[in-house]
């Protein structure tokens, strides 16, 4: 992807375009709705990063938390509890 960006930049320079005109290809520089596009891009990126962050925190929390506290036996039910029938 970076190769394509550099290729577009070089092609723009060869055509004699200014830096501002080349950057219009990469950014939403539509004069009519440029602010709206930038705000939408910001909102979408915040939503995506918050969702990814939530899943990372959820995954880390689920792997760190133990079912049994330290020093406790794994089960309070003993084998001899099953030997006696009521």
Secondary structure by P-SEA (a helix, b strand, c coil): caaaaaaaaaaaaaaccccccccccccccccccaaaaaaaaaaaaaaaaaaaaaaaaaaaaaaaccccccccccccccaaaaaccc
